[in-house]
Amino acid sequence: MMMMMTTTIVLRMLMIPVVAAAWTPSRHSFRTSTSIFSSSEESSVTMTATIESNPFLPLLSEGLRRASIITNKATSDQVFSSSPSLQRLRQQVKQLTEVGPSSLGDHAGKGLFAAKNIKAGTIVGLYPVHALGYELVAPPADDNSDEMQDLSMFIAGSNEDELYFQANPHGNSPYLHATDQPLFQRQSLLSSLFDESKDEMSPPLYLDVNPNRNEELDCIFTSHYINDGASLLNTPANEDSIEQYYMQSKKAKNCCHIPFGPSPILATITTKKVKKGEELFTSYGVVYWLGSVDDPDKDSDVAVMTERIQTQIVETARDLQKSMSMASTGYGKESSDLDQAFNNL
């Protein structure tokens, strides 16, 4: 996973069509609340005061509890042994890849490589979940203020995770990824709080990863090691350089992170053939890289909103939709069984 520089730029949420922006997080400085698990056992920590004032938190807490069971190698058998299809999926995926130093260089850290030839449309890993949060901007608190309220928040899955995210804020995280947005076309953990008949839409939901817990992960939760094959680091962030980034990233890209089964689970599926020994690459997108470039003079919002850049973002979103369609065709049974097993936890 690519290592990030200190973030000095906070991007506003992109006001462009849903198909273009649905999976790309803005670079908010998310607040982290008290962890929901103790470090020694999977039991809820008392959060009465917070929960009473924020109805989202019980839903996030339950989602994190279930996600923790799936991702931790000590408890993941509860899910992957629940059906023949999930047993096969896990057995197949764990043989496909291996972790090693990225071919991009030391600055990129570790990467994920094909351990054998892999055909297009193959799931090669799942994405860990150690924190969940939402992005929500509300109208001013009173008529005398013009300032929007940023109510975005994350909660950590354990005391250990809470300490890690306090030291490594989500707004700077190289692992931050959307897990529920309209383009994903699945029910969000927060959907029950909103009335779709009144055109109410749940806020974008994101996950984050604590890399200090990699040794605790079930063997197929390796998607967070996947790098972008291009970047905007050490590059002027103008329209030409951003368009060039998209061209280079798409050329290197051979896989895509997609929603799989229940929220907040993500999987990674190959978008083309990958030969044994080749590194797996995806595309992080312009918002990620603009948030990671240390350039206080950069007019990032203007750059993102140009027509040429919007076209690139839309094409990337369409690639995501194609990948989701491939997974639906090739892994429909596994996705359905995972959803059932998750709900039974």
Salt bridges, closest charged atoms under 4 A:
GLU62 OE2 - ARG65 NH2 2.73
GLU62 OE2 - ARG66 NE 2.78
ASP77 OD1 - ARG90 NH1 2.67
GLU135 OE2 - HIS28 NE2 3.48
ASP150 OD2 - HIS28 ND1 3.34
ASP161 OD2 - ARG213 NH1 2.51
ASP180 OD1 - ARG186 NE 3.25
ASP208 OD2 - HIS170 ND1 2.69
GLU216 OE1 - ARG213 NE 3.00
ASP218 OD1 - ARG90 NH2 2.61
GLU239 OE1 - ARG308 NH1 2.81
ASP240 OD1 - ARG308 NH2 2.88
GLU243 OE1 - ARG308 NH2 2.31
ASP301 OD2 - ARG12 NH2 2.98
GLU315 OE1 - LYS250 NZ 2.75
ASP337 OD1 - LYS333 NZ 3.30
